[in-house]
Amino acid sequence: MVRVWGFVALAACGSSHAPSRADATTQTHDTSSATDGAADGSTAWADTLDGNRNRLLETYLAYLQSIPDTPMTNGLVGRDLHGVCDVWTALQPSARDVFLTLTHRLYGSKLVDGSDALSHVTRIYRIAPGTGATASDPGTCGGEGNRMIMSQDSVLHAAQLAASTHQGAQPYDLTDITTSWRNSHDLGGAHAPFDLSDETNDGAPRGQTQYFKDPASAIARAPLGRPDIMAVVDPYALEMDQDYDCTHNSNPDCSYTLYGALCVPQASELGTAIYAGNYGDFISSWRPAGCH
């Protein structure tokens, strides 16, 4: 069965200044970010890092419950999940850190209107740890895992496309926590089935996204054909991971030495420590609202 998912374009909000590292790490853990509720009865979350994380975990739960008998590569099965606390508890530590670092990076990325990129992510389809990850093992440091696959609205798609077209030139179409997003310089090209890729301009880890250049194209309207989302059709699908070292390993819970600008060996350091040192506190102790 082919499953077609739409998207909801969210209203942009926020200030118009380019973000600093402090912007991405202040006012991020709002323990009262849930408002009275949306018109459809669902929770209406505030546009904070905390609120967006809660909102997106709800969409991930909804996707898993829509295919209740299909095991995910991270081991989650929709029929066993009754709320976001079940999702969070069942995720491996490396999968949680993938979610926490990527959402923090997207929240610190700003569009020209000042809105954060995370608020323009409309749902999550996949949260993948390293292959073979367990509660005590982060799994493989590279490969197919260590990423999220999401859906974005047309506003974020346009910002990414502009950043790619303009090759990250100033004035920035999409800023990062420290610099900006631009067209990818990865010689491997975009990850199939996507046909366009962006990346952050510098630093470690380097953020990288994959998406469809033209949402109306035939390739964008075909099933994604990737693990956990084989039958999903979403022209605004968005993949994101982060390259922690010069060989493009992406697991935040692995240790790395080749994370310097010139690939010169450094002291071994966990990916989470490299991330926090360069981009700020991603709140590793975070839990979904109401979960203890």
N, C-alpha and C positions, 0 to 999 in steps of 0.2 A: 504494500500500500504506500503510495506517495503522500507524504504529509506536507501540506502547504501552510506556512506560517506568515501572517502579515506583520505589520509593525505599526507602532503608534509614534507619531512625531511629537516630541515633548517641547513645550515652550522654553525658550532659552532665557536664562536669568543670571544675575550676578554682576560683578563689577567689570570694568573695561580694561583694567591694568594687566600687564603681563605678570605671570606668577613668579614668585621667588620660592626658594625651598621652604621658607616659613609658611607661605600660603598653603602649601600642600600638607602641612603638618599641624596647623592650628585649626581650632574649631572643627575637628574631624570626628571626635567621638562624642556625639550628641546622644545622651542616654534618654532623651525625651523627644526623639525625632519623629515619632509617629503622631500624625494629626488625627482628627476625628474620623476620617474615612472618606473614600471616594464614593461617587454616585452609585457605582455598581456593588457597593458593600465591602470592597476590599480596603485594606489599609492604605491611606495616603501618606507616604513618607516624605519628610522634609528633604530638600536638596542639599544634604550634607554627605560626607563620606559614609557615616554611619547609616543614614537613611537610605542611601542608594545601595549599600551592601545588603541591607534587609530587603529592600524592594527586589533586587535581582536574585537573591536566594529564593524568594517566593516564586519567581518565574522559572527558576531551575526546578524547583519542586513540582510546579505545574507541568513542565515538560516531561519529567520522569513519570509522573502519575498518568500522563496521557498515553504512555507505552508501558503499562504496569508489569508486564511479564518479560520485558527485554532487559537482561543484565547489561549494565554499562561496563566499560573497560576499567573503571575505578571500583567496580564491585557493587555499586548501588543498584537496587531493583525497586521500581516505583511502587509495587504492591506492599513493600515493607516500610514505606515512608508515610508518616501521618502528619508531619509538620517540618518546618525548617530546622528544628532542633535535632530531629532524626537525621536529616541530611548532614548537618554539621558534625554530629557525633560519628556518623558512618564514614566520613571522608578521612583519608589518611593525612597525617601531618603535612606531607609535602604538597598534597592537593590543597589543603587549607592555605599554605603559604603561597601557592600559585595564585589563588583567589585574592589573598590579602595584598600581595605586592602589585598585582596587575590592576586591581581596583584603585589602589593608592596612586599608581602612576597615571591612570586615566583621570582621576579626580584632580590631580595636579596639572593636567594638560588643559589649556584654555583656548576657546575659539575667539574670534575677533570681537564678539559681543560680550566677552567676559564669562560666558557660561562654561562649566566644566564638561569635558568630554564624557565623563561617566554618566551624567544625567541624560545624555543622548544615546546611551546603550539601553535597549528596550527589553532584552531578555538574554538569558544564558541557556545554551544547549549542552555544553560540555565543560567540565572542570577535570582536567587530566593531570594526575601526578606522573612521576616517572614510571615506566613500565615495570611491573613487579613490585610496586610499592606496598609496604605493610605499615603497621603502627610503629614499627621500630626501624624500618629500612626505607629510605627515600626513593628506592627504585633507580632505574637508569638515569644518568645525567643528561643524555641527549635522546634522540629518536622522536617518535610520534607523540609522546606524552609531554608533560610540563607546559601546558597551554590551556587557554580557554577559547571556546568558540561561542560567539554571541550573535546578537542582531543589533544593528545600529539604525538610527533614523536618518532621513534624507539630509538633515542639517549637518550631522557629523560626517556623513559620506561626502558631502560637498566640500567640507573643510579639509578632509584628507586628500581628496582629488586635487584641490587647489594647492595644497602643500606639495604634492607630488609634481604637479605641472610647473610650479614656480621654483621647484628644487630647493625649498626651504629658505628662499631669499626673504629679506626684510622688505616691507612689514610682514611679519609672520602670519600665515593663515591658521596655524595651529601650534601653540607653544607647548614645550615640555616643562617639567619642573625646573630644569636648568637652562635649556636653550630652546630648541624647536623640533618639530617633525619635518621630514623631507622625503623625497623619493628614495627608495631603497638602493643601496650600492651593493647588495648581495649578488654575487656572480651566479648563484643558483637560481635566481629569479623567484617569482611568486610561487607559493605552495599550491599545488593542484587541489581543487579545481579553480582556484582564484587566478586572476590574470593581472593583478596589480598589488604592489607592496610598498609600504612606507616604513621608515625607521626614524628613531631619534638621532639627533645630529652627532652626539658624542657621549662619552661616559660609559661606565660599566655598572650594571648591565645595560645594554642597548635594547630599547624597546623596538618591537617589530610587529607590524600588522599586515594582514592579507585580506583583500576584499575584491569585489568585482568593479571594474572600471565603469561599465554601463549596466545598471540594474535591469534595463530592458533587453539586454542581449540574450541570445539563446543559451549561452553557457551559464548565465546568472539565473536562468529559469529552469535549469535542469537539477535533478537531485544532487545533493552535495557529495554523496558517495564516500564519506569519511567515517571512521569508527565512531559509534554512538549516534551518528546523524545520517546514516546511509540514505534514508528516504526523504529527508527534509529538503524542501525547496524554499529558499529564502534569498531573493536577489540582494538583500542588504545584510547578508551574513558577514561576520567579522571575526577573524582569527587573530589572537595576540599571544605572543610569548616574549621572553627577554633572553638575550644572549649574554651569559655571564662571563664567558671567556672567548679567546680568539678562535676556538674550534666550535663555537656556536652551541655549547651546552646550555641548557635552559632550566635546570632544576634548582630552585632556590635553596634546597636543603643539601646539596652537594658541596664539597670543598673544592676551591679553585686556586691555581697559581698563575695561570696565563691570562690575567684580567687587566694588565697594564696596557697603556696606549700603544706601545710598540711590541706587545706580546713577549716582553722580557719577564722571566719567572719572578714572581713575588712570593711573599710569605703566604702559606696556605691559609685560606679564609673561607668561611661559609658564605654561600650566596646571599643569605639573608643579611649577614653582616656587611657585605659589600654594598648591597642595596641601601641599607639604613645609613651607612657612612656617606653615601653620595646623594641620597634623595630624601633622607629624613625617616622618622619613626612611622612605620606602617601599621603600628599597633598590633603586635603579634599576639597579644592576649585577647583580642577582640572575639566576642561571641554574638550570635544573633540575639535580637531583643527577646527577653523572656527565657533565655537558655542559661543554665548554670552548670 
